[in-house]
């Protein structure tokens, strides 16, 4: 969202689509470790790089990997700027949402692992949803709030349970502590698994 002066509001929630590699290959790891991640590890830790340092890292990476485009590598820079509280949709190709989460830890880099560029995630809804998003050919895409809301309201796959274990835990919590304070503390958690 943009303020009246045309500048982006730094406090506003942003929305993203991130692919857990081709075919959703890393999705189980993402869920188990509470992360989202992308590749292009040879760039190194881009979190503290200024523009010049990033461009030097891109030049080095492209020298070693001529098939990597500057545009593809720019996704790492954008990934590193995703903030705590931003919302993420994990996808498999152009036809399936694997999960929906909230960023809980800003960008960090883990050297020596596949997909070392990482974010901490709370995957609040891991029910699969069928979609038809022909433009989802990139690893990382910035979504509008309207796109995010439309996508997260897509029908859940027929073989998915109507409620997740997470939904029952949230409902159990409000049952044990039926106060507005509890609801306000867990408001975001109610949105997908419970209110769908």
N, C-alpha and C positions, 0 to 999 in steps of 0.2 A: 504494500500500500504506500501511496505517495501523499505527502503533506501538501498544504496549499501553495508552498513555494516550489513544488515540483521535486523536492528531495525525498528519498526513501525514508520512512519512519523506522529508525533503528530498533525501536521497541516492539514493532509489529511482528506477528507470526508469519512465517513464510512457508510455502508448501512445495514439496519436491517429489519427483519420481526417481528412484534409484534402482538399477537392475543388479541383483546379486549374481553377476556374471551371466554368460550365455546360458540360456535354458534354466535360469534360476539355480545353477549348480551350487552356489554357496549359501542358499537360503537356510538350510538346517544349521549351519555354522553360525549364521547371523542370529537365529533364534536362541541357540544354546549359549552364545557368548554375549548376547545383548548388544550387538553392534550393527552398523552398516559399514560397508567398505568398498573401495575401488582400487584398481590396479595402478599401473604405471609407476611402480616402486622406484625405478632408477632416478626419478626426479628428486627423491629424498624428502626430507621433512620440509614442506613448503609453508608451514604455519607462520614462521617468522621472516620469510623472505619478502624483500621489497620487490618492486616491479623489475628492476635491473637484475637482481639475483635470480628471480623466477625466469626471466628470459634467457639468462645464461644456462640455467638448469635445463630448460627446454631445448636449447641448442645442443647441449651435450647429449641429452637423451635421444634427440633426433639423429645425431651423428651415429650413435650405436644402434638405433632402430629407425632407419629411414622410412619405414612404412607408417610410422606414427605421425599424424598431422598435428600442426600447432593447435588447430581447433579441438582435437580430441584431448590434447594435454591441458588445454585451458579448463577442461572440466575438473581437473584436480584442484586448480586455484579456486573455482567456484565451490567445490565440495568443502574445501578448507574454511570457507566463510559461512557455512551453515551454522546456525546458532542453536543454543539450548532452547527448547520450547518449539522449534520448528517442527512441522509435521512431515512425515515421509511415507510414501507408498512404495512398497517393494513389488516389482513386477517380474513375470516370466514372459518374455517376448512382448508381442502386441495384443495378446488375447487373455491374459490372466493377471489378476492382482493376487499376490501371495500373502501380504500382510500390510498393516497400517501401524505406524508407530510415532512416538514423540522423542525428539532428541533430548538426551539427558546429560550428555558430556560433549563438549566441543571437540573439534578436530584434534586428533593426535596421530602420530606416526609410529608404527612398529616396524623396526628394521628387520630384515631377514625373513619376513613372512609374506606369503602370497596375499595380495590386497592389503598392503601395509598402511594405506591411508584410511583412517577409521573415525567413526563417531560412536559414542555410547548411545544405545537406543533402549526404549521401553516399547516392545512390540505389543500394543494394547489389543489388537485384533488380528488373529492369524487365520481367519477363515478365508478360503479362496473365493474369488469373485471373477466371473467371466466378463471381459470387456472387449471392445474392438477399437484399439488405438493405433491406427496405422502409422502415426508419426513417432511412435516410441522406438526409434532405431538407435538412440543414443543411450549411454549409461546413465547420465544425469540430465534431468529436465526440470526447470522451474515451472511450477503450476500456479495458476491463479486460484484464489480461494474457491471460486465458483466451480472450476474444474475438479478440485480436490473433493468438494462436497458432492458433486455429481458422481464421481468415481467411487467414493466410499459408500454411496447409497446404491451401488450396483448390486444385483441379486447375488446372494451367497450361493455357491455351488450346491447342487442337490444332495451330494453325499456328505456335506458338512453338517455337524450338529447345529440345531437352532441356537443354543447358548453354549458358550465356552466355559471352561473351568474358571477362567478369569471373571466372567460375568457372575457366576455363583459366589465367588469370593467377595466381590464388591457388594453384592446384595446381602451376603451374610454380615459384612461389616456394617452396613447401614441398619440392618436388623438389630445388631448388638449395640449400636450407638446411634439411635434415630434422632440425631441433632443436626441442625443446619451447619454447624461447624464441621462435622464429618463430611457432609455433602460438599461444602465449599472446598475442603481440602482435597477431595477426590472428584471434583466436578468433571475434569477432562476424562477420567477413567470411565465415567458413566456414559459418555457420549456414544462410543462405538459398541462395546460389548453388551451394554444393557439397553440402550435406547433405540437400537437398530430396529 
